[in-house]
């Protein structure tokens, strides 16, 4: 490997990549869940003006990049960014930025604290080595705005609906609104106090909040909150939609244990430059799922 190639590998580990123009580099910056402070943004703007061409690029994964930085300016720019509270991102075969939507902090649809979970995942895994690039996303609800099902590991907030008969007006709106038609109505055997029941089929329910958020009489309420965990999503050269690893995990610590086991399995069995999802297809989803779930 030439000195130039060695330099490129070393710089890639700290988020610096050569552009098409060999005299220029891209500086990929670190952010968690797309959040930056006003101080960090001012620092990035200053560095981009001083060492780049006065503009930044917002990546598809909530990251920020400064383009057109000369190699001799990389270290000066990095130190100036660090002084402003901005660290470098990641390139190559390692865990990348953790993506997340706003979650229940500000979004009315959010059912989990996505920012806190993204921060924990970032602290544990960001920049750690993997056979190929490795991406994680946390989505606050079934709207899946942060595309949990397109990532190597995706975590999505979920609710388990609970029907409250005393509040139900028997309007039937929930049956027509349910996106997967999981809700049904049945007679309850002539009981005058509860002549009917509405039920959500557990197998069909996708644990969204449509019924609980749109029921006009609040007859559908959130019974439990939890997480769906997905593995093996990728939108690269050979796209693959993520597979469900486990539906409705109620304990947050169990989510982290599943993530740990999934990454450990990938490190042990993944080939160099082989994406997690393609490894799953090679080995078999049932086998991978059995091993990961059996370890938790």
VOKERO-660984 format. One record per residue (C-alpha): residue number from 1; residue in three letters; y, x, z. Coordinates in nm, 3 decimals, always signed. Layout:
BEGIN
lumdren nr->NUM	rest->ala	v->Y	u->X	w->Z
...
***
This chain:
BEGIN
lumdren nr->1	rest->unk	v->+0.000	u->+0.000	w->+0.000
lumdren nr->2	rest->unk	v->+0.339	u->+0.143	w->-0.098
lumdren nr->3	rest->unk	v->+0.626	u->+0.196	w->+0.144
lumdren nr->4	rest->unk	v->+0.808	u->-0.094	w->-0.019
lumdren nr->5	rest->unk	v->+0.508	u->-0.322	w->+0.033
lumdren nr->6	rest->unk	v->+0.473	u->-0.205	w->+0.393
lumdren nr->7	rest->unk	v->+0.840	u->-0.282	w->+0.452
lumdren nr->8	rest->unk	v->+0.793	u->-0.628	w->+0.303
lumdren nr->9	rest->unk	v->+0.496	u->-0.701	w->+0.531
lumdren nr->10	rest->unk	v->+0.679	u->-0.578	w->+0.841
lumdren nr->11	rest->unk	v->+0.994	u->-0.773	w->+0.758
lumdren nr->12	rest->unk	v->+0.791	u->-1.084	w->+0.682
lumdren nr->13	rest->unk	v->+0.656	u->-1.084	w->+1.035
lumdren nr->14	rest->unk	v->+1.009	u->-1.130	w->+1.164
lumdren nr->15	rest->unk	v->+1.119	u->-1.389	w->+0.911
lumdren nr->16	rest->unk	v->+1.274	u->-1.174	w->+0.637
lumdren nr->17	rest->unk	v->+1.158	u->-1.207	w->+0.277
lumdren nr->18	rest->unk	v->+1.254	u->-1.036	w->-0.047
lumdren nr->19	rest->unk	v->+1.422	u->-1.259	w->-0.300
lumdren nr->20	rest->unk	v->+1.358	u->-1.261	w->-0.674
lumdren nr->21	rest->unk	v->+1.645	u->-1.013	w->-0.690
lumdren nr->22	rest->unk	v->+1.487	u->-0.703	w->-0.525
lumdren nr->23	rest->unk	v->+1.813	u->-0.589	w->-0.365
lumdren nr->24	rest->unk	v->+1.847	u->-0.912	w->-0.163
lumdren nr->25	rest->unk	v->+1.656	u->-1.070	w->+0.123
lumdren nr->26	rest->unk	v->+1.625	u->-1.416	w->+0.278
lumdren nr->27	rest->unk	v->+1.665	u->-1.439	w->+0.656
lumdren nr->28	rest->unk	v->+1.460	u->-1.730	w->+0.789
lumdren nr->29	rest->unk	v->+1.587	u->-1.851	w->+1.126
lumdren nr->30	rest->unk	v->+1.412	u->-2.007	w->+1.423
lumdren nr->31	rest->unk	v->+1.477	u->-2.365	w->+1.531
lumdren nr->32	rest->unk	v->+1.262	u->-2.607	w->+1.728
lumdren nr->33	rest->unk	v->+1.239	u->-2.965	w->+1.600
lumdren nr->34	rest->unk	v->+1.544	u->-2.905	w->+1.381
lumdren nr->35	rest->unk	v->+1.781	u->-2.863	w->+1.676
lumdren nr->36	rest->unk	v->+2.062	u->-2.608	w->+1.691
lumdren nr->37	rest->unk	v->+2.359	u->-2.593	w->+1.926
lumdren nr->38	rest->unk	v->+2.718	u->-2.585	w->+1.801
lumdren nr->39	rest->unk	v->+2.737	u->-2.223	w->+1.920
lumdren nr->40	rest->unk	v->+2.430	u->-2.131	w->+1.716
lumdren nr->41	rest->unk	v->+2.566	u->-2.305	w->+1.406
lumdren nr->42	rest->unk	v->+2.897	u->-2.119	w->+1.434
lumdren nr->43	rest->unk	v->+2.710	u->-1.789	w->+1.465
lumdren nr->44	rest->unk	v->+2.492	u->-1.866	w->+1.160
lumdren nr->45	rest->unk	v->+2.801	u->-1.956	w->+0.955
lumdren nr->46	rest->unk	v->+2.971	u->-1.631	w->+1.057
lumdren nr->47	rest->unk	v->+2.669	u->-1.417	w->+0.968
lumdren nr->48	rest->unk	v->+2.621	u->-1.599	w->+0.636
lumdren nr->49	rest->unk	v->+2.984	u->-1.531	w->+0.545
lumdren nr->50	rest->unk	v->+2.972	u->-1.167	w->+0.653
lumdren nr->51	rest->unk	v->+2.634	u->-1.057	w->+0.517
lumdren nr->52	rest->unk	v->+2.534	u->-1.326	w->+0.264
lumdren nr->53	rest->unk	v->+2.734	u->-1.533	w->+0.020
lumdren nr->54	rest->unk	v->+2.889	u->-1.774	w->+0.266
lumdren nr->55	rest->unk	v->+2.628	u->-2.049	w->+0.245
lumdren nr->56	rest->unk	v->+2.298	u->-2.142	w->+0.408
lumdren nr->57	rest->unk	v->+1.988	u->-2.320	w->+0.285
lumdren nr->58	rest->unk	v->+1.830	u->-2.602	w->+0.488
lumdren nr->59	rest->unk	v->+1.454	u->-2.583	w->+0.441
lumdren nr->60	rest->unk	v->+1.216	u->-2.875	w->+0.407
lumdren nr->61	rest->unk	v->+1.083	u->-2.794	w->+0.755
lumdren nr->62	rest->unk	v->+1.405	u->-2.830	w->+0.954
lumdren nr->63	rest->unk	v->+1.477	u->-2.460	w->+0.929
lumdren nr->64	rest->unk	v->+1.785	u->-2.263	w->+0.821
lumdren nr->65	rest->unk	v->+1.784	u->-1.969	w->+0.583
lumdren nr->66	rest->unk	v->+2.054	u->-1.719	w->+0.492
lumdren nr->67	rest->unk	v->+2.011	u->-1.590	w->+0.138
lumdren nr->68	rest->unk	v->+2.152	u->-1.285	w->-0.044
lumdren nr->69	rest->unk	v->+2.144	u->-1.040	w->+0.246
lumdren nr->70	rest->unk	v->+2.109	u->-0.674	w->+0.149
lumdren nr->71	rest->unk	v->+1.830	u->-0.475	w->+0.312
lumdren nr->72	rest->unk	v->+2.073	u->-0.233	w->+0.477
lumdren nr->73	rest->unk	v->+2.246	u->-0.529	w->+0.646
lumdren nr->74	rest->unk	v->+1.935	u->-0.702	w->+0.780
lumdren nr->75	rest->unk	v->+1.929	u->-0.536	w->+1.121
lumdren nr->76	rest->unk	v->+2.302	u->-0.579	w->+1.178
lumdren nr->77	rest->unk	v->+2.276	u->-0.945	w->+1.083
lumdren nr->78	rest->unk	v->+1.971	u->-0.995	w->+1.305
lumdren nr->79	rest->unk	v->+2.144	u->-0.844	w->+1.609
lumdren nr->80	rest->unk	v->+2.454	u->-1.053	w->+1.550
lumdren nr->81	rest->unk	v->+2.241	u->-1.366	w->+1.524
lumdren nr->82	rest->unk	v->+2.054	u->-1.275	w->+1.840
lumdren nr->83	rest->unk	v->+2.382	u->-1.231	w->+2.025
lumdren nr->84	rest->unk	v->+2.471	u->-1.586	w->+1.920
lumdren nr->85	rest->unk	v->+2.142	u->-1.724	w->+2.051
lumdren nr->86	rest->unk	v->+1.965	u->-1.742	w->+1.713
lumdren nr->87	rest->unk	v->+1.622	u->-1.584	w->+1.674
lumdren nr->88	rest->unk	v->+1.431	u->-1.508	w->+1.356
lumdren nr->89	rest->unk	v->+1.176	u->-1.744	w->+1.206
lumdren nr->90	rest->unk	v->+0.830	u->-1.672	w->+1.070
lumdren nr->91	rest->unk	v->+0.668	u->-1.593	w->+0.737
lumdren nr->92	rest->unk	v->+0.315	u->-1.507	w->+0.632
lumdren nr->93	rest->unk	v->-0.016	u->-1.593	w->+0.804
lumdren nr->94	rest->unk	v->+0.110	u->-1.724	w->+1.135
lumdren nr->95	rest->unk	v->+0.229	u->-2.039	w->+1.308
lumdren nr->96	rest->unk	v->+0.558	u->-2.157	w->+1.158
lumdren nr->97	rest->unk	v->+0.843	u->-2.371	w->+1.292
lumdren nr->98	rest->unk	v->+0.736	u->-2.679	w->+1.487
lumdren nr->99	rest->unk	v->+0.874	u->-2.989	w->+1.315
lumdren nr->100	rest->unk	v->+0.959	u->-3.307	w->+1.505
lumdren nr->101	rest->unk	v->+1.154	u->-3.628	w->+1.464
lumdren nr->102	rest->unk	v->+1.405	u->-3.737	w->+1.735
lumdren nr->103	rest->unk	v->+1.134	u->-3.929	w->+1.922
lumdren nr->104	rest->unk	v->+1.212	u->-4.162	w->+2.209
lumdren nr->105	rest->unk	v->+1.516	u->-3.957	w->+2.315
lumdren nr->106	rest->unk	v->+1.739	u->-4.133	w->+2.061
lumdren nr->107	rest->unk	v->+1.521	u->-4.336	w->+1.823
lumdren nr->108	rest->unk	v->+1.444	u->-4.698	w->+1.911
lumdren nr->109	rest->unk	v->+1.108	u->-4.669	w->+1.734
lumdren nr->110	rest->unk	v->+0.998	u->-4.354	w->+1.917
lumdren nr->111	rest->unk	v->+0.723	u->-4.393	w->+2.177
lumdren nr->112	rest->unk	v->+0.681	u->-4.028	w->+2.287
lumdren nr->113	rest->unk	v->+0.906	u->-3.736	w->+2.378
lumdren nr->114	rest->unk	v->+0.866	u->-3.536	w->+2.058
lumdren nr->115	rest->unk	v->+1.124	u->-3.271	w->+2.146
lumdren nr->116	rest->unk	v->+0.952	u->-3.172	w->+2.471
lumdren nr->117	rest->unk	v->+0.613	u->-3.151	w->+2.300
lumdren nr->118	rest->unk	v->+0.754	u->-2.947	w->+2.010
lumdren nr->119	rest->unk	v->+0.915	u->-2.707	w->+2.258
lumdren nr->120	rest->unk	v->+0.585	u->-2.659	w->+2.441
lumdren nr->121	rest->unk	v->+0.396	u->-2.597	w->+2.117
lumdren nr->122	rest->unk	v->+0.666	u->-2.353	w->+2.006
lumdren nr->123	rest->unk	v->+0.646	u->-2.158	w->+2.331
lumdren nr->124	rest->unk	v->+0.269	u->-2.133	w->+2.309
lumdren nr->125	rest->unk	v->+0.208	u->-2.069	w->+1.940
lumdren nr->126	rest->unk	v->+0.515	u->-1.981	w->+1.734
lumdren nr->127	rest->unk	v->+0.452	u->-1.664	w->+1.528
lumdren nr->128	rest->unk	v->+0.094	u->-1.624	w->+1.653
lumdren nr->129	rest->unk	v->-0.147	u->-1.492	w->+1.390
lumdren nr->130	rest->unk	v->-0.372	u->-1.725	w->+1.190
lumdren nr->131	rest->unk	v->-0.583	u->-1.676	w->+0.872
lumdren nr->132	rest->unk	v->-0.308	u->-1.838	w->+0.662
lumdren nr->133	rest->unk	v->+0.023	u->-2.010	w->+0.727
lumdren nr->134	rest->unk	v->-0.011	u->-2.276	w->+0.995
lumdren nr->135	rest->unk	v->+0.220	u->-2.573	w->+1.037
lumdren nr->136	rest->unk	v->+0.251	u->-2.830	w->+1.313
lumdren nr->137	rest->unk	v->+0.448	u->-3.152	w->+1.337
lumdren nr->138	rest->unk	v->+0.515	u->-3.413	w->+1.605
lumdren nr->139	rest->unk	v->+0.602	u->-3.768	w->+1.500
lumdren nr->140	rest->unk	v->+0.734	u->-4.019	w->+1.749
lumdren nr->141	rest->unk	v->+0.571	u->-4.329	w->+1.603
lumdren nr->142	rest->unk	v->+0.369	u->-4.470	w->+1.316
lumdren nr->143	rest->unk	v->+0.668	u->-4.443	w->+1.080
lumdren nr->144	rest->unk	v->+0.560	u->-4.078	w->+1.066
lumdren nr->145	rest->unk	v->+0.905	u->-3.952	w->+0.964
lumdren nr->146	rest->unk	v->+0.815	u->-3.591	w->+1.041
lumdren nr->147	rest->unk	v->+0.496	u->-3.621	w->+0.832
lumdren nr->148	rest->unk	v->+0.235	u->-3.538	w->+1.093
lumdren nr->149	rest->unk	v->-0.038	u->-3.615	w->+0.840
lumdren nr->150	rest->unk	v->+0.085	u->-3.343	w->+0.603
lumdren nr->151	rest->unk	v->+0.052	u->-3.060	w->+0.855
lumdren nr->152	rest->unk	v->-0.231	u->-2.835	w->+0.973
lumdren nr->153	rest->unk	v->-0.199	u->-3.009	w->+1.307
lumdren nr->154	rest->unk	v->-0.010	u->-3.335	w->+1.338
lumdren nr->155	rest->unk	v->+0.056	u->-3.536	w->+1.653
lumdren nr->156	rest->unk	v->+0.181	u->-3.893	w->+1.631
lumdren nr->157	rest->unk	v->+0.297	u->-4.123	w->+1.907
lumdren nr->158	rest->unk	v->+0.093	u->-4.442	w->+1.944
lumdren nr->159	rest->unk	v->+0.091	u->-4.756	w->+2.154
lumdren nr->160	rest->unk	v->-0.187	u->-4.992	w->+2.254
lumdren nr->161	rest->unk	v->-0.057	u->-5.350	w->+2.235
lumdren nr->162	rest->unk	v->-0.127	u->-5.605	w->+2.506
lumdren nr->163	rest->unk	v->-0.100	u->-5.981	w->+2.454
lumdren nr->164	rest->unk	v->+0.064	u->-6.184	w->+2.731
lumdren nr->165	rest->unk	v->-0.050	u->-6.547	w->+2.691
lumdren nr->166	rest->unk	v->+0.215	u->-6.698	w->+2.919
lumdren nr->167	rest->unk	v->+0.490	u->-6.569	w->+2.689
lumdren nr->168	rest->unk	v->+0.332	u->-6.664	w->+2.357
lumdren nr->169	rest->unk	v->+0.491	u->-6.949	w->+2.156
lumdren nr->170	rest->unk	v->+0.198	u->-6.954	w->+1.911
lumdren nr->171	rest->unk	v->+0.431	u->-6.891	w->+1.616
lumdren nr->172	rest->unk	v->+0.177	u->-6.668	w->+1.438
lumdren nr->173	rest->unk	v->+0.446	u->-6.426	w->+1.323
lumdren nr->174	rest->unk	v->+0.254	u->-6.125	w->+1.453
lumdren nr->175	rest->unk	v->-0.037	u->-6.195	w->+1.218
lumdren nr->176	rest->unk	v->+0.185	u->-6.186	w->+0.911
lumdren nr->177	rest->unk	v->+0.389	u->-5.885	w->+1.028
lumdren nr->178	rest->unk	v->+0.098	u->-5.660	w->+1.124
lumdren nr->179	rest->unk	v->+0.080	u->-5.399	w->+0.842
lumdren nr->180	rest->unk	v->-0.302	u->-5.379	w->+0.857
lumdren nr->181	rest->unk	v->-0.377	u->-5.742	w->+0.947
lumdren nr->182	rest->unk	v->-0.540	u->-5.637	w->+1.272
lumdren nr->183	rest->unk	v->-0.420	u->-5.942	w->+1.469
lumdren nr->184	rest->unk	v->-0.613	u->-6.268	w->+1.469
lumdren nr->185	rest->unk	v->-0.585	u->-6.603	w->+1.646
lumdren nr->186	rest->unk	v->-0.877	u->-6.796	w->+1.787
lumdren nr->187	rest->unk	v->-0.930	u->-7.109	w->+1.993
lumdren nr->188	rest->unk	v->-1.030	u->-7.039	w->+2.353
lumdren nr->189	rest->unk	v->-1.288	u->-7.311	w->+2.404
lumdren nr->190	rest->unk	v->-1.083	u->-7.606	w->+2.517
lumdren nr->191	rest->unk	v->-0.911	u->-7.443	w->+2.815
lumdren nr->192	rest->unk	v->-0.591	u->-7.649	w->+2.854
lumdren nr->193	rest->unk	v->-0.403	u->-7.360	w->+3.018
lumdren nr->194	rest->unk	v->-0.476	u->-7.115	w->+2.736
lumdren nr->195	rest->unk	v->-0.595	u->-7.317	w->+2.436
lumdren nr->196	rest->unk	v->-0.566	u->-7.015	w->+2.205
lumdren nr->197	rest->unk	v->-0.576	u->-6.636	w->+2.209
lumdren nr->198	rest->unk	v->-0.427	u->-6.365	w->+1.990
lumdren nr->199	rest->unk	v->-0.625	u->-6.044	w->+1.966
lumdren nr->200	rest->unk	v->-0.570	u->-5.703	w->+1.807
lumdren nr->201	rest->unk	v->-0.884	u->-5.553	w->+1.659
lumdren nr->202	rest->unk	v->-0.916	u->-5.207	w->+1.810
lumdren nr->203	rest->unk	v->-1.090	u->-5.058	w->+1.508
lumdren nr->204	rest->unk	v->-0.829	u->-5.183	w->+1.260
lumdren nr->205	rest->unk	v->-0.517	u->-5.133	w->+1.474
lumdren nr->206	rest->unk	v->-0.312	u->-4.828	w->+1.377
lumdren nr->207	rest->unk	v->-0.133	u->-4.836	w->+1.713
lumdren nr->208	rest->unk	v->+0.210	u->-4.889	w->+1.566
lumdren nr->209	rest->unk	v->+0.477	u->-5.089	w->+1.748
lumdren nr->210	rest->unk	v->+0.535	u->-5.364	w->+1.492
lumdren nr->211	rest->unk	v->+0.396	u->-5.645	w->+1.707
lumdren nr->212	rest->unk	v->+0.552	u->-5.524	w->+2.031
lumdren nr->213	rest->unk	v->+0.895	u->-5.465	w->+1.881
lumdren nr->214	rest->unk	v->+0.921	u->-5.777	w->+1.662
lumdren nr->215	rest->unk	v->+0.753	u->-6.051	w->+1.866
lumdren nr->216	rest->unk	v->+1.031	u->-6.308	w->+1.927
lumdren nr->217	rest->unk	v->+0.891	u->-6.415	w->+2.265
lumdren nr->218	rest->unk	v->+0.777	u->-6.074	w->+2.394
lumdren nr->219	rest->unk	v->+0.418	u->-6.191	w->+2.401
lumdren nr->220	rest->unk	v->+0.306	u->-5.854	w->+2.264
lumdren nr->221	rest->unk	v->+0.392	u->-5.571	w->+2.500
lumdren nr->222	rest->unk	v->+0.309	u->-5.202	w->+2.525
lumdren nr->223	rest->unk	v->-0.008	u->-5.174	w->+2.727
lumdren nr->224	rest->unk	v->-0.055	u->-4.797	w->+2.699
lumdren nr->225	rest->unk	v->+0.118	u->-4.506	w->+2.528
lumdren nr->226	rest->unk	v->-0.070	u->-4.219	w->+2.374
lumdren nr->227	rest->unk	v->-0.115	u->-3.983	w->+2.080
lumdren nr->228	rest->unk	v->-0.311	u->-3.965	w->+1.756
lumdren nr->229	rest->unk	v->-0.412	u->-3.607	w->+1.670
lumdren nr->230	rest->unk	v->-0.464	u->-3.506	w->+1.306
lumdren nr->231	rest->unk	v->-0.599	u->-3.183	w->+1.155
lumdren nr->232	rest->unk	v->-0.605	u->-3.016	w->+0.816
lumdren nr->233	rest->unk	v->-0.304	u->-3.153	w->+0.632
lumdren nr->234	rest->unk	v->-0.135	u->-2.941	w->+0.366
lumdren nr->235	rest->unk	v->+0.105	u->-2.998	w->+0.079
lumdren nr->236	rest->unk	v->+0.046	u->-2.661	w->-0.085
lumdren nr->237	rest->unk	v->-0.107	u->-2.584	w->-0.423
lumdren nr->238	rest->unk	v->-0.410	u->-2.796	w->-0.337
lumdren nr->239	rest->unk	v->-0.275	u->-3.089	w->-0.132
lumdren nr->240	rest->unk	v->-0.490	u->-3.244	w->+0.140
lumdren nr->241	rest->unk	v->-0.406	u->-3.538	w->+0.363
lumdren nr->242	rest->unk	v->-0.481	u->-3.469	w->+0.730
lumdren nr->243	rest->unk	v->-0.798	u->-3.605	w->+0.891
lumdren nr->244	rest->unk	v->-0.792	u->-3.791	w->+1.220
lumdren nr->245	rest->unk	v->-0.933	u->-3.568	w->+1.491
lumdren nr->246	rest->unk	v->-0.900	u->-3.815	w->+1.778
lumdren nr->247	rest->unk	v->-0.745	u->-4.157	w->+1.803
lumdren nr->248	rest->unk	v->-0.530	u->-4.256	w->+2.099
lumdren nr->249	rest->unk	v->-0.538	u->-3.965	w->+2.340
lumdren nr->250	rest->unk	v->-0.372	u->-4.087	w->+2.659
lumdren nr->251	rest->unk	v->-0.341	u->-3.757	w->+2.848
lumdren nr->252	rest->unk	v->-0.079	u->-3.516	w->+2.710
lumdren nr->253	rest->unk	v->-0.270	u->-3.219	w->+2.850
lumdren nr->254	rest->unk	v->-0.571	u->-3.326	w->+2.643
lumdren nr->255	rest->unk	v->-0.352	u->-3.308	w->+2.333
lumdren nr->256	rest->unk	v->-0.266	u->-2.946	w->+2.411
lumdren nr->257	rest->unk	v->-0.633	u->-2.868	w->+2.475
lumdren nr->258	rest->unk	v->-0.726	u->-3.014	w->+2.136
lumdren nr->259	rest->unk	v->-0.457	u->-2.805	w->+1.968
lumdren nr->260	rest->unk	v->-0.584	u->-2.491	w->+2.142
lumdren nr->261	rest->unk	v->-0.944	u->-2.556	w->+2.038
lumdren nr->262	rest->unk	v->-0.846	u->-2.639	w->+1.680
lumdren nr->263	rest->unk	v->-0.649	u->-2.317	w->+1.638
lumdren nr->264	rest->unk	v->-0.925	u->-2.114	w->+1.803
lumdren nr->265	rest->unk	v->-1.183	u->-2.265	w->+1.565
lumdren nr->266	rest->unk	v->-0.961	u->-2.187	w->+1.266
lumdren nr->267	rest->unk	v->-0.913	u->-1.826	w->+1.378
lumdren nr->268	rest->unk	v->-1.288	u->-1.784	w->+1.417
lumdren nr->269	rest->unk	v->-1.404	u->-1.951	w->+1.096
lumdren nr->270	rest->unk	v->-1.111	u->-1.947	w->+0.852
lumdren nr->271	rest->unk	v->-1.112	u->-1.700	w->+0.564
lumdren nr->272	rest->unk	v->-0.809	u->-1.488	w->+0.484
lumdren nr->273	rest->unk	v->-0.541	u->-1.702	w->+0.312
lumdren nr->274	rest->unk	v->-0.760	u->-2.013	w->+0.346
lumdren nr->275	rest->unk	v->-0.564	u->-2.311	w->+0.477
lumdren nr->276	rest->unk	v->-0.704	u->-2.496	w->+0.776
lumdren nr->277	rest->unk	v->-0.777	u->-2.812	w->+0.576
lumdren nr->278	rest->unk	v->-0.963	u->-2.623	w->+0.306
lumdren nr->279	rest->unk	v->-1.173	u->-2.454	w->+0.574
lumdren nr->280	rest->unk	v->-1.253	u->-2.800	w->+0.712
lumdren nr->281	rest->unk	v->-1.369	u->-2.913	w->+0.367
lumdren nr->282	rest->unk	v->-1.584	u->-2.601	w->+0.330
lumdren nr->283	rest->unk	v->-1.753	u->-2.638	w->+0.669
lumdren nr->284	rest->unk	v->-1.753	u->-3.018	w->+0.688
lumdren nr->285	rest->unk	v->-1.521	u->-3.250	w->+0.878
lumdren nr->286	rest->unk	v->-1.795	u->-3.391	w->+1.102
lumdren nr->287	rest->unk	v->-1.901	u->-3.044	w->+1.211
lumdren nr->288	rest->unk	v->-1.546	u->-2.925	w->+1.277
lumdren nr->289	rest->unk	v->-1.457	u->-3.242	w->+1.467
lumdren nr->290	rest->unk	v->-1.776	u->-3.224	w->+1.676
lumdren nr->291	rest->unk	v->-1.711	u->-2.864	w->+1.780
lumdren nr->292	rest->unk	v->-1.343	u->-2.918	w->+1.866
lumdren nr->293	rest->unk	v->-1.397	u->-3.242	w->+2.055
lumdren nr->294	rest->unk	v->-1.702	u->-3.101	w->+2.231
lumdren nr->295	rest->unk	v->-1.496	u->-2.815	w->+2.371
lumdren nr->296	rest->unk	v->-1.241	u->-3.040	w->+2.543
***
